[in-house]
């Protein structure tokens, strides 16, 4: 899984030209990965302010819900891709293609179990 992180304030401040460039780069990557069969799925995520965090209570009595993301940080999860590649090196190569002025960090995390995406 390719987890992409960005600063929501910087995202909101992007110009139309910057948004178009980000869209162009991701569209090119999607095309490439669909062509190789490596792209399983992916999505962009809403701003952290639109997030609800639900936590387990240690006593098991009930869950609690709060507005906002899990972590109080500048960079937040903004999008993800689920990819299927032959090697960790290939996954890193793909992840490096999404780094730019907008996506400032990428986390690569192997998926150990999946459902609803066909055989992986």
C-alpha positions as CSV (number, residue, x, y, z in Angstrom):
1,X,0.0,0.0,0.0
2,X,1.3,3.5,-0.9
3,X,0.1,5.9,1.8
4,X,0.5,9.6,0.7
5,X,0.8,12.4,3.2
6,X,0.4,16.2,2.7
7,X,-0.3,19.3,4.6
8,X,-4.0,20.1,4.2
9,X,-3.4,23.9,4.5
10,X,-0.8,23.7,1.7
11,X,-3.3,21.6,-0.3
12,X,-6.1,24.2,0.2
13,X,-3.6,27.0,-0.9
14,X,-2.6,25.3,-4.1
15,X,-3.2,27.3,-7.3
16,X,-5.3,26.0,-10.2
17,X,-2.1,25.3,-12.1
18,X,-0.6,23.4,-9.2
19,X,-3.7,21.3,-8.8
20,X,-3.7,20.6,-12.6
21,X,0.0,19.5,-12.3
22,X,-0.8,17.1,-9.4
23,X,-3.7,15.7,-11.3
24,X,-1.6,15.2,-14.5
25,X,1.1,13.4,-12.6
26,X,-1.3,11.0,-10.8
27,X,-3.2,10.4,-14.0
28,X,0.0,9.5,-15.8
29,X,0.9,7.1,-12.9
30,X,-2.6,5.5,-13.0
31,X,-2.3,5.0,-16.7
32,X,1.1,3.3,-16.4
33,X,0.1,1.1,-13.5
34,X,-3.2,0.1,-15.1
35,X,-1.1,-0.9,-18.2
36,X,1.2,-3.1,-16.1
37,X,-1.7,-4.5,-14.0
38,X,0.0,-3.2,-10.8
39,X,-2.8,-0.8,-9.7
40,X,-5.5,-2.6,-7.7
41,X,-7.3,0.5,-6.3
42,X,-6.8,3.8,-4.7
43,X,-8.6,7.0,-3.5
44,X,-8.1,10.5,-2.4
45,X,-9.3,11.3,1.1
46,X,-11.3,14.2,2.5
47,X,-9.6,16.9,4.6
48,X,-8.7,15.9,8.2
49,X,-11.3,18.4,9.5
50,X,-14.0,16.2,8.0
51,X,-12.7,13.2,9.9
52,X,-14.3,11.4,12.9
53,X,-12.0,9.4,15.2
54,X,-13.6,6.6,17.2
55,X,-11.7,5.1,20.1
56,X,-12.1,1.9,22.1
57,X,-12.5,2.4,25.8
58,X,-10.2,0.3,28.0
59,X,-13.1,-0.7,30.2
60,X,-15.1,-2.0,27.2
61,X,-18.1,0.1,28.2
62,X,-18.5,2.1,25.0
63,X,-16.5,3.8,22.3
64,X,-16.0,7.5,22.1
65,X,-16.0,9.6,19.0
66,X,-14.2,12.9,18.4
67,X,-14.1,15.3,15.5
68,X,-10.7,15.4,13.7
69,X,-7.9,13.0,12.8
70,X,-6.2,10.5,15.0
71,X,-2.9,12.4,15.2
72,X,-2.4,16.1,15.8
73,X,0.3,16.7,13.1
74,X,0.9,19.0,10.2
75,X,1.0,16.3,7.5
76,X,-2.0,14.0,7.2
77,X,-3.0,11.0,5.1
78,X,-4.3,12.4,1.9
79,X,-4.6,9.5,-0.5
80,X,-3.6,5.9,-1.0
81,X,-3.0,3.3,-3.7
82,X,-3.1,-0.4,-3.3
83,X,-0.6,-1.9,-5.7
84,X,0.6,-5.3,-6.6
85,X,4.3,-5.4,-7.6
86,X,6.9,-8.1,-7.9
87,X,9.5,-6.6,-5.5
88,X,9.9,-4.1,-2.7
89,X,12.2,-2.1,-5.0
90,X,9.4,-1.8,-7.6
91,X,7.0,-0.6,-4.9
92,X,9.6,2.1,-3.9
93,X,10.0,3.2,-7.5
94,X,6.2,3.7,-7.7
95,X,6.1,5.5,-4.4
96,X,8.9,7.9,-5.4
97,X,6.7,9.0,-8.4
98,X,4.1,10.5,-6.1
99,X,6.5,12.6,-4.1
100,X,6.4,16.3,-5.0
101,X,5.6,19.7,-3.6
102,X,2.1,18.4,-2.6
103,X,2.7,14.9,-1.4
104,X,5.7,15.4,1.0
105,X,5.9,11.9,2.5
106,X,5.0,8.4,1.4
107,X,4.7,5.4,3.6
108,X,5.0,2.0,2.0
109,X,3.2,-0.7,3.9
110,X,2.8,-4.4,2.9
111,X,-0.8,-5.6,2.9
112,X,-0.9,-8.9,4.8
113,X,-4.5,-9.7,4.2
114,X,-7.1,-8.4,1.8
115,X,-10.7,-8.9,0.7
116,X,-12.9,-7.7,-2.1
117,X,-9.9,-7.1,-4.5
118,X,-9.7,-10.4,-6.2
119,X,-6.8,-12.7,-5.8
120,X,-3.6,-11.0,-4.7
